[in-house]
Amino acid sequence: MKKIFSGIVMLLFVSAYAQNNAEAIQLEKKILEKAKDYSDPASVKNSMLKLIVLEGDKSQYKDSLALLYYAERKYGSCFVITQEILKNKPNDIKTLELQSFSLEAIGAYDKAAESFAKLFAQSNDNYHGFSLANLQYVLKRYPESFATIQKVEKLNDTGNYTVSYAINQNHNQEVELIAAIQYLKGLNAAELKQNPVAKTSFEKAITIQPDFVLAKEAIANLSAEKQ
């Protein structure tokens, strides 16, 4: 009889806790919406954190908070929360994208390359592939970078992306992605002593974007080496 009574008490406690938790979640959601109405990002973030605690490990608000951290350039925080999300959704493209660019932003290039490799395998997107090849080039893994960029140049281009290059200390140039792909292919070919391929790639980049400053400089450098 005592065991039955204890069981009933426990069920009542669990039921009361679940009800209180549900009420707390609903209240916090109302606070969150009001914070959005008032354009109060700090309160929005605090409400999301509370909802994640209340809802548990699989809370959908982790995705929203990851986006918020990234928008605020809190790349370290963004990386940590994407790690948690990927435990439950290991192939989620948006989360892999946030993680990859966050790692790149904090200078963790080796880990960023690993993350971009997973992302590119899932998305088959030319911008993701270019980002992977670019990191491989920065890491001086030229054969890998060259192989990656050869795959990337065969993919369809959405026309949605440009790449920013520093022309000098004061100016950047926005370059069409397909031109940037050819430029990166040329850089890798030059490192691998495949100068004819490099020259052709740089010329293709200039054909796509005639004012591409760095591609023009690269051709001039190849000519100077030849002479």
Backbone as CSV, one residue per row, in Angstrom:
resi,resn,N_x,N_y,N_z,CA_x,CA_y,CA_z,C_x,C_y,C_z
1,MET,0.825,-1.208,0.000,0.000,0.000,0.000,0.865,1.266,0.000
2,LYS,1.948,1.207,0.800,2.861,2.347,0.877,3.531,2.607,-0.468
3,LYS,3.888,1.511,-1.168,4.535,1.642,-2.480,3.576,2.252,-3.491
4,ILE,2.296,1.824,-3.410,1.286,2.377,-4.334,1.101,3.865,-4.086
5,PHE,1.035,4.247,-2.797,0.875,5.655,-2.448,2.057,6.484,-2.954
6,SER,3.276,5.944,-2.775,4.494,6.648,-3.241,4.479,6.814,-4.756
7,GLY,3.975,5.778,-5.447,3.898,5.857,-6.907,2.928,6.924,-7.360
8,ILE,1.802,7.023,-6.655,0.793,8.052,-7.004,1.353,9.441,-6.777
9,VAL,2.053,9.615,-5.662,2.673,10.917,-5.357,3.680,11.296,-6.442
10,MET,4.483,10.318,-6.878,5.478,10.583,-7.911,4.819,10.971,-9.228
11,LEU,3.743,10.275,-9.596,3.021,10.601,-10.832,2.447,12.006,-10.774
12,LEU,1.891,12.355,-9.616,1.336,13.701,-9.450,2.421,14.765,-9.559
13,PHE,3.597,14.450,-8.976,4.729,15.396,-9.037,5.188,15.591,-10.478
14,VAL,5.346,14.475,-11.210,5.789,14.540,-12.604,4.775,15.312,-13.443
15,SER,3.488,15.041,-13.197,2.431,15.722,-13.946,2.446,17.218,-13.680
16,ALA,2.609,17.573,-12.409,2.640,18.989,-12.039,3.860,19.683,-12.650
17,TYR,5.007,18.971,-12.634,6.234,19.536,-13.220,6.064,19.763,-14.715
18,ALA,5.490,18.776,-15.406,5.288,18.888,-16.851,4.364,20.055,-17.175
19,GLN,3.310,20.200,-16.367,2.376,21.307,-16.606,3.050,22.652,-16.380
20,ASN,3.809,22.748,-15.286,4.512,24.005,-14.996,5.543,24.328,-16.076
21,ASN,6.219,23.286,-16.555,7.225,23.487,-17.599,6.566,23.961,-18.896
22,ALA,5.420,23.355,-19.233,4.692,23.751,-20.445,4.230,25.201,-20.342
23,GLU,3.760,25.583,-19.156,3.311,26.963,-18.944,4.485,27.935,-19.053
24,ALA,5.628,27.529,-18.505,6.830,28.378,-18.575,7.274,28.566,-20.025
25,ILE,7.184,27.480,-20.810,7.566,27.555,-22.224,6.648,28.508,-22.976
26,GLN,5.362,28.393,-22.754,4.403,29.268,-23.431,4.618,30.732,-23.057
27,LEU,4.885,30.979,-21.787,5.146,32.348,-21.341,6.405,32.901,-21.997
28,GLU,7.459,32.080,-22.043,8.727,32.547,-22.627,8.580,32.804,-24.117
29,LYS,7.750,32.024,-24.785,7.506,32.250,-26.208,6.816,33.597,-26.432
30,LYS,5.902,33.952,-25.534,5.226,35.253,-25.635,6.215,36.392,-25.405
31,ILE,7.123,36.180,-24.432,8.159,37.192,-24.170,9.062,37.348,-25.392
32,LEU,9.405,36.215,-26.007,10.251,36.232,-27.200,9.601,37.032,-28.326
33,GLU,8.324,36.777,-28.589,7.632,37.498,-29.657,7.547,38.981,-29.360
34,LYS,7.334,39.338,-28.107,7.262,40.750,-27.735,8.639,41.410,-27.904
35,ALA,9.706,40.687,-27.549,11.057,41.221,-27.727,11.350,41.465,-29.199
36,LYS,10.847,40.562,-30.074,11.000,40.761,-31.516,10.231,41.991,-31.971
37,ASP,9.007,42.159,-31.441,8.196,43.328,-31.791,8.903,44.625,-31.432
38,TYR,9.626,44.597,-30.296,10.313,45.793,-29.809,11.734,45.927,-30.366
39,SER,12.111,45.009,-31.276,13.457,45.031,-31.853,14.531,45.073,-30.757
40,ASP,14.412,44.150,-29.815,15.323,44.073,-28.672,16.137,42.780,-28.773
41,PRO,17.257,42.805,-29.504,18.025,41.574,-29.736,18.561,40.911,-28.478
42,ALA,18.916,41.699,-27.469,19.440,41.107,-26.226,18.370,40.263,-25.542
43,SER,17.144,40.794,-25.484,16.045,40.042,-24.867,15.658,38.831,-25.710
44,VAL,15.725,38.982,-27.031,15.451,37.852,-27.932,16.413,36.714,-27.626
45,LYS,17.671,37.057,-27.510,18.694,36.038,-27.244,18.479,35.380,-25.879
46,ASN,18.163,36.182,-24.865,17.932,35.630,-23.534,16.739,34.684,-23.515
47,SER,15.677,35.056,-24.235,14.492,34.192,-24.294,14.802,32.883,-24.999
48,MET,15.582,32.958,-26.061,15.963,31.736,-26.777,16.769,30.811,-25.871
49,LEU,17.679,31.386,-25.100,18.486,30.576,-24.175,17.592,29.894,-23.134
50,LYS,16.616,30.622,-22.605,15.702,30.046,-21.617,14.867,28.937,-22.242
51,LEU,14.408,29.161,-23.471,13.606,28.147,-24.153,14.411,26.884,-24.433
52,ILE,15.672,27.048,-24.752,16.538,25.881,-24.982,16.674,25.067,-23.699
53,VAL,16.831,25.753,-22.565,16.921,25.063,-21.274,15.599,24.367,-20.949
54,LEU,14.496,25.052,-21.190,13.187,24.492,-20.862,12.797,23.329,-21.775
55,GLU,13.133,23.455,-23.051,12.712,22.440,-24.032,13.674,21.259,-24.119
56,GLY,14.913,21.478,-23.745,15.863,20.380,-23.767,16.783,20.380,-24.977
57,ASP,17.564,19.322,-25.097,18.668,19.240,-26.061,18.237,19.405,-27.510
58,LYS,17.015,18.976,-27.840,16.570,19.028,-29.235,15.728,20.257,-29.557
59,SER,15.808,21.271,-28.730,15.042,22.503,-28.961,15.363,23.115,-30.323
60,GLN,14.317,23.467,-31.055,14.501,24.089,-32.370,15.081,25.500,-32.261
61,TYR,15.035,26.070,-31.066,15.556,27.428,-30.904,17.075,27.472,-30.978
62,LYS,17.736,26.317,-30.909,19.187,26.288,-31.105,19.549,26.768,-32.512
63,ASP,18.735,26.373,-33.492,18.988,26.796,-34.871,18.889,28.323,-34.988
64,SER,17.845,28.883,-34.374,17.646,30.339,-34.434,18.756,31.075,-33.710
65,LEU,19.182,30.520,-32.567,20.241,31.175,-31.797,21.570,31.111,-32.537
66,ALA,21.822,30.016,-33.237,23.050,29.904,-34.036,23.095,30.997,-35.100
67,LEU,21.963,31.207,-35.770,21.887,32.276,-36.777,22.123,33.648,-36.155
68,LEU,21.559,33.859,-34.969,21.722,35.130,-34.274,23.172,35.368,-33.884
69,TYR,23.822,34.333,-33.351,25.238,34.455,-32.990,26.077,34.794,-34.234
70,TYR,25.778,34.128,-35.340,26.553,34.375,-36.565,26.341,35.809,-37.050
71,ALA,25.093,36.267,-37.014,24.790,37.636,-37.449,25.499,38.668,-36.578
72,GLU,25.692,38.333,-35.303,26.385,39.235,-34.371,27.904,39.060,-34.417
73,ARG,28.372,38.188,-35.309,29.796,37.882,-35.453,30.398,37.245,-34.201
74,LYS,29.562,36.563,-33.443,30.045,35.806,-32.289,30.320,34.380,-32.768
75,TYR,31.393,34.264,-33.530,31.661,33.024,-34.253,32.012,31.859,-33.333
76,GLY,32.685,32.136,-32.225,33.000,31.084,-31.277,31.734,30.478,-30.685
77,SER,30.797,31.348,-30.267,29.521,30.887,-29.725,28.725,30.140,-30.783
78,CYS,28.771,30.632,-32.002,28.064,29.980,-33.103,28.611,28.575,-33.329
79,PHE,29.928,28.442,-33.285,30.535,27.121,-33.479,30.078,26.149,-32.395
80,VAL,30.085,26.588,-31.132,29.724,25.703,-30.021,28.292,25.203,-30.167
81,ILE,27.370,26.094,-30.502,25.970,25.663,-30.590,25.727,24.797,-31.832
82,THR,26.467,25.061,-32.918,26.312,24.189,-34.096,26.828,22.781,-33.804
83,GLN,27.844,22.682,-32.964,28.332,21.364,-32.550,27.211,20.577,-31.865
84,GLU,26.456,21.254,-31.018,25.343,20.599,-30.327,24.243,20.185,-31.307
85,ILE,23.920,21.068,-32.236,22.855,20.777,-33.203,23.225,19.577,-34.068
86,LEU,24.490,19.525,-34.491,24.935,18.469,-35.407,24.973,17.090,-34.752
87,LYS,24.934,17.035,-33.426,24.843,15.734,-32.754,23.519,15.052,-33.100
88,ASN,22.473,15.853,-33.247,21.148,15.317,-33.574,20.852,15.368,-35.075
89,LYS,21.500,16.317,-35.776,21.263,16.468,-37.222,22.611,16.579,-37.937
90,PRO,23.367,15.467,-38.027,24.754,15.534,-38.526,24.905,15.997,-39.966
91,ASN,23.852,15.912,-40.766,23.962,16.282,-42.184,23.159,17.528,-42.543
92,ASP,22.785,18.304,-41.531,21.990,19.505,-41.797,22.853,20.559,-42.497
93,ILE,22.488,20.905,-43.704,23.324,21.771,-44.536,23.473,23.169,-43.945
94,LYS,22.374,23.763,-43.473,22.450,25.122,-42.941,23.360,25.186,-41.717
95,THR,23.266,24.173,-40.854,24.103,24.148,-39.654,25.565,23.927,-40.009
96,LEU,25.827,23.020,-40.943,27.196,22.802,-41.408,27.777,24.070,-42.027
97,GLU,26.940,24.817,-42.737,27.387,26.066,-43.353,27.781,27.077,-42.289
98,LEU,26.921,27.243,-41.266,27.233,28.173,-40.177,28.507,27.766,-39.455
99,GLN,28.660,26.470,-39.212,29.857,25.991,-38.529,31.114,26.238,-39.365
100,SER,31.032,25.929,-40.648,32.195,26.069,-41.532,32.683,27.515,-41.602
101,PHE,31.751,28.441,-41.838,32.143,29.839,-41.959,32.570,30.429,-40.617
102,SER,32.002,29.924,-39.512,32.426,30.384,-38.187,33.864,29.961,-37.907
103,LEU,34.184,28.711,-38.217,35.552,28.222,-38.017,36.549,29.003,-38.870
104,GLU,36.154,29.300,-40.106,37.033,30.087,-40.974,37.240,31.485,-40.397
105,ALA,36.169,32.071,-39.862,36.237,33.435,-39.341,37.152,33.545,-38.122
106,ILE,37.236,32.481,-37.320,38.108,32.539,-36.143,39.513,32.006,-36.445
107,GLY,39.765,31.678,-37.711,41.108,31.283,-38.119,41.452,29.830,-37.874
108,ALA,40.456,29.001,-37.584,40.707,27.567,-37.387,40.606,26.867,-38.739
109,TYR,41.608,27.108,-39.594,41.511,26.705,-41.000,41.479,25.190,-41.209
110,ASP,42.245,24.447,-40.428,42.228,22.988,-40.574,40.840,22.426,-40.291
111,LYS,40.255,22.846,-39.163,38.918,22.375,-38.796,37.872,22.918,-39.772
112,ALA,38.071,24.146,-40.242,37.141,24.727,-41.211,37.149,23.910,-42.502
113,ALA,38.329,23.477,-42.927,38.432,22.663,-44.143,37.698,21.336,-43.971
114,GLU,37.834,20.734,-42.790,37.108,19.485,-42.511,35.603,19.709,-42.574
115,SER,35.161,20.815,-41.990,33.732,21.123,-41.969,33.212,21.424,-43.369
116,PHE,33.980,22.184,-44.150,33.576,22.487,-45.523,33.539,21.228,-46.386
117,ALA,34.440,20.283,-46.117,34.436,19.025,-46.871,33.124,18.267,-46.646
118,LYS,32.666,18.228,-45.385,31.373,17.596,-45.073,30.235,18.351,-45.738
119,LEU,30.302,19.679,-45.661,29.256,20.521,-46.237,29.172,20.346,-47.742
120,PHE,30.305,20.383,-48.415,30.343,20.271,-49.876,29.833,18.912,-50.332
121,ALA,30.165,17.879,-49.563,29.685,16.527,-49.893,28.163,16.449,-49.835
122,GLN,27.558,17.250,-48.942,26.106,17.245,-48.801,25.417,18.158,-49.822
123,SER,25.993,19.345,-50.035,25.303,20.368,-50.834,25.628,20.328,-52.319
124,ASN,26.849,19.908,-52.652,27.338,19.962,-54.042,27.163,21.366,-54.623
125,ASP,27.360,22.358,-53.774,27.195,23.770,-54.140,28.559,24.353,-54.511
126,ASN,28.626,25.100,-55.606,29.940,25.562,-56.075,30.592,26.578,-55.131
127,TYR,29.795,27.343,-54.401,30.378,28.291,-53.447,30.999,27.550,-52.257
128,HIS,30.315,26.519,-51.785,30.883,25.705,-50.708,32.161,25.008,-51.178
129,GLY,32.134,24.498,-52.404,33.316,23.848,-52.954,34.470,24.811,-53.136
130,PHE,34.162,26.023,-53.617,35.195,27.049,-53.760,35.807,27.385,-52.401
131,SER,34.962,27.522,-51.384,35.448,27.849,-50.037,36.372,26.759,-49.519
132,LEU,36.029,25.501,-49.789,36.896,24.390,-49.398,38.225,24.459,-50.135
133,ALA,38.169,24.629,-51.446,39.403,24.683,-52.245,40.278,25.863,-51.823
134,ASN,39.653,26.976,-51.494,40.405,28.155,-51.077,41.137,27.896,-49.758
135,LEU,40.474,27.229,-48.816,41.128,26.893,-47.552,42.268,25.908,-47.767
136,GLN,42.059,24.942,-48.638,43.123,23.982,-48.948,44.325,24.709,-49.562
137,TYR,44.056,25.721,-50.365,45.145,26.519,-50.953,45.877,27.305,-49.860
138,VAL,45.121,27.935,-48.967,45.718,28.686,-47.855,46.589,27.774,-46.994
139,LEU,46.153,26.537,-46.822,46.909,25.554,-46.039,48.046,24.907,-46.833
140,LYS,48.234,25.367,-48.072,49.288,24.893,-48.974,49.127,23.421,-49.356
141,ARG,47.889,22.973,-49.361,47.585,21.614,-49.816,47.163,21.707,-51.283
142,TYR,48.137,22.060,-52.111,47.858,22.425,-53.501,47.248,21.298,-54.347
143,PRO,47.751,20.061,-54.253,47.111,18.999,-55.051,45.638,18.799,-54.680
144,GLU,45.334,18.857,-53.357,43.947,18.722,-52.916,43.100,19.876,-53.423
145,SER,43.627,21.078,-53.286,42.897,22.269,-53.712,42.624,22.236,-55.216
146,PHE,43.629,21.816,-55.979,43.488,21.742,-57.436,42.419,20.713,-57.818
147,ALA,42.428,19.565,-57.146,41.427,18.530,-57.422,40.024,19.022,-57.077
148,THR,39.911,19.729,-55.964,38.603,20.248,-55.546,38.074,21.290,-56.525
149,ILE,38.946,22.214,-56.930,38.476,23.297,-57.801,38.136,22.774,-59.194
150,GLN,38.762,21.671,-59.607,38.393,21.056,-60.880,36.976,20.486,-60.819
151,LYS,36.600,19.958,-59.670,35.219,19.494,-59.482,34.255,20.677,-59.471
152,VAL,34.669,21.736,-58.804,33.801,22.901,-58.619,33.476,23.579,-59.943
153,GLU,34.453,23.689,-60.840,34.229,24.418,-62.087,33.212,23.734,-62.998
154,LYS,32.926,22.460,-62.729,31.958,21.721,-63.542,30.525,21.879,-63.042
155,LEU,30.367,22.506,-61.876,29.038,22.634,-61.274,28.304,23.860,-61.809
156,ASN,26.993,23.789,-61.771,26.176,24.927,-62.194,26.351,26.089,-61.227
157,ASP,26.314,27.304,-61.772,26.466,28.502,-60.958,25.120,29.193,-60.822
158,THR,24.790,29.582,-59.585,23.515,30.257,-59.340,23.583,31.748,-59.654
159,GLY,24.787,32.288,-59.705,24.933,33.724,-59.930,24.665,34.550,-58.689
160,ASN,24.543,33.875,-57.522,24.196,34.588,-56.284,25.409,35.063,-55.491
161,TYR,26.601,34.622,-55.865,27.766,34.888,-55.023,28.851,35.676,-55.749
162,THR,29.528,36.492,-54.963,30.761,37.131,-55.407,31.826,36.867,-54.348
163,VAL,33.074,37.070,-54.733,34.200,36.882,-53.812,34.944,38.208,-53.716
164,SER,35.290,38.607,-52.501,35.985,39.874,-52.286,37.487,39.641,-52.168
165,TYR,38.261,40.369,-52.992,39.726,40.280,-52.959,40.315,41.634,-52.585
166,ALA,41.333,41.606,-51.743,42.040,42.835,-51.379,42.992,43.211,-52.521
167,ILE,42.738,44.345,-53.133,43.596,44.827,-54.225,44.831,45.530,-53.656
168,ASN,44.623,46.279,-52.608,45.708,46.919,-51.871,45.201,47.154,-50.445
169,GLN,45.929,47.947,-49.675,45.554,48.154,-48.275,44.226,48.884,-48.120
170,ASN,43.821,49.598,-49.151,42.630,50.455,-49.030,41.432,50.007,-49.849
171,HIS,41.636,49.093,-50.774,40.552,48.744,-51.688,40.383,47.236,-51.851
172,ASN,39.120,46.827,-51.923,38.754,45.452,-52.254,38.016,45.445,-53.587
173,GLN,38.064,44.318,-54.272,37.314,44.170,-55.511,36.376,42.975,-55.395
174,GLU,35.105,43.179,-55.755,34.128,42.095,-55.786,34.220,41.397,-57.141
175,VAL,34.392,40.104,-57.087,34.603,39.315,-58.302,33.529,38.236,-58.398
176,GLU,33.018,38.012,-59.598,32.034,36.951,-59.801,32.635,35.610,-59.398
177,LEU,31.816,34.767,-58.785,32.309,33.489,-58.292,32.954,32.652,-59.398
178,ILE,32.343,32.604,-60.566,32.901,31.758,-61.628,34.261,32.270,-62.099
179,ALA,34.475,33.581,-62.004,35.797,34.135,-62.321,36.784,33.771,-61.214
180,ALA,36.327,33.836,-59.962,37.183,33.502,-58.825,37.595,32.034,-58.865
181,ILE,36.700,31.180,-59.335,37.010,29.749,-59.457,38.159,29.532,-60.428
182,GLN,38.113,30.211,-61.570,39.191,30.084,-62.556,40.498,30.663,-62.024
183,TYR,40.396,31.754,-61.275,41.592,32.364,-60.693,42.251,31.407,-59.694
184,LEU,41.444,30.791,-58.838,41.986,29.850,-57.860,42.576,28.618,-58.543
185,LYS,41.938,28.180,-59.601,42.499,27.062,-60.366,43.871,27.448,-60.920
186,GLY,43.982,28.669,-61.425,45.256,29.143,-61.950,46.335,29.228,-60.886
187,LEU,45.962,29.698,-59.687,46.933,29.786,-58.591,47.478,28.409,-58.225
188,ASN,46.579,27.436,-58.161,47.016,26.076,-57.846,47.894,25.491,-58.942
189,ALA,47.486,25.716,-60.181,48.276,25.204,-61.308,49.678,25.798,-61.295
190,ALA,49.782,27.081,-60.967,51.093,27.735,-60.902,51.956,27.114,-59.804
191,GLU,51.356,26.830,-58.650,52.098,26.199,-57.552,52.559,24.803,-57.928
192,LEU,51.780,24.129,-58.781,52.119,22.768,-59.206,52.968,22.747,-60.483
193,LYS,53.462,23.939,-60.862,54.335,24.095,-62.029,53.635,23.723,-63.341
194,GLN,52.337,23.917,-63.391,51.572,23.685,-64.619,51.215,25.052,-65.222
195,ASN,52.248,25.755,-65.655,52.063,27.137,-66.102,51.101,27.316,-67.284
196,PRO,51.104,26.428,-68.281,50.123,26.597,-69.365,48.675,26.535,-68.861
197,VAL,48.409,25.622,-67.926,47.065,25.518,-67.337,46.759,26.778,-66.529
198,ALA,47.751,27.259,-65.794,47.577,28.472,-64.998,47.233,29.660,-65.885
199,LYS,47.978,29.819,-66.977,47.749,30.937,-67.896,46.346,30.871,-68.499
200,THR,45.944,29.686,-68.923,44.606,29.523,-69.509,43.524,29.861,-68.490
201,SER,43.717,29.444,-67.264,42.725,29.695,-66.211,42.627,31.187,-65.893
202,PHE,43.772,31.858,-65.797,43.756,33.301,-65.535,43.072,34.050,-66.685
203,GLU,43.331,33.616,-67.898,42.710,34.249,-69.076,41.190,34.048,-69.059
204,LYS,40.748,32.865,-68.649,39.304,32.611,-68.539,38.678,33.530,-67.492
205,ALA,39.397,33.724,-66.382,38.897,34.607,-65.323,38.709,36.027,-65.841
206,ILE,39.659,36.482,-66.659,39.575,37.842,-67.216,38.484,37.934,-68.277
207,THR,38.276,36.856,-69.026,37.186,36.836,-70.007,35.834,37.002,-69.311
208,ILE,35.699,36.343,-68.168,34.450,36.438,-67.404,34.309,37.820,-66.780
209,GLN,35.401,38.324,-66.201,35.381,39.655,-65.579,36.616,40.432,-66.029
210,PRO,36.465,41.235,-67.083,37.608,41.924,-67.705,38.404,42.833,-66.772
211,ASP,37.796,43.322,-65.686,38.520,44.235,-64.785,39.119,43.509,-63.576
212,PHE,39.261,42.190,-63.660,39.775,41.383,-62.548,41.262,41.687,-62.366
213,VAL,41.579,42.536,-61.419,42.932,43.054,-61.236,43.940,41.954,-60.917
214,LEU,43.642,41.106,-59.960,44.617,40.099,-59.533,44.885,39.057,-60.616
215,ALA,43.880,38.745,-61.415,44.082,37.794,-62.514,45.027,38.387,-63.554
216,LYS,44.876,39.686,-63.824,45.780,40.355,-64.764,47.205,40.357,-64.228
217,GLU,47.339,40.612,-62.930,48.666,40.609,-62.314,49.284,39.217,-62.359
218,ALA,48.466,38.196,-62.193,48.958,36.816,-62.211,49.516,36.455,-63.585
219,ILE,48.835,36.896,-64.646,49.328,36.633,-66.006,50.653,37.371,-66.233
220,ALA,50.719,38.607,-65.756,51.953,39.383,-65.898,53.109,38.702,-65.169
221,ASN,52.827,38.140,-63.996,53.873,37.448,-63.232,54.347,36.177,-63.961
222,LEU,53.403,35.458,-64.586,53.786,34.271,-65.336,54.684,34.636,-66.520
223,SER,54.333,35.736,-67.194,55.135,36.201,-68.329,56.537,36.605,-67.896
224,ALA,56.617,37.267,-66.725,57.908,37.690,-66.202,58.769,36.475,-65.858
225,GLU,58.171,35.445,-65.290,58.904,34.204,-64.957,59.436,33.532,-66.212
226,LYS,58.619,33.533,-67.267,58.996,32.884,-68.505,60.189,33.586,-69.142
227,GLN,60.169,34.922,-69.051,61.284,35.683,-69.644,62.563,35.522,-68.812
